């Protein structure tokens, strides 16, 4: 069962007592045999400044990539709060577009740009 926004608020076998109450109160979406529900993606560790260089330096070991791209991105966001706002907003839009339901998000060192 979903609410008015399309958010799933009840999920259990149709034979359960709680489902039986909902079945008679609203429309029911039956998932065909062999189908499954796929939950949103949960990214448990994301550094926002690294979003600026997503997909670059893939040939580099992690520490070299951090030195060449990620740390420089963090420094540029620390120096430019307007850029930080633009990057963080775009990152949030992208996470929503790709179905990320939860994320542990890290910003930068400077308080003003977090």
Secondary structure, DSSP 8 states (H G I E B T S, - for coil): -B-TTS-B---S-TTSHHHHHHHTTS------TT------EEEEEEEGGGGGGTT--TTS-HHHHIIIIIHHHHHHHHH-HHHHHHHHHHHHHHHHHTTEEEEEEE--SSGGG-
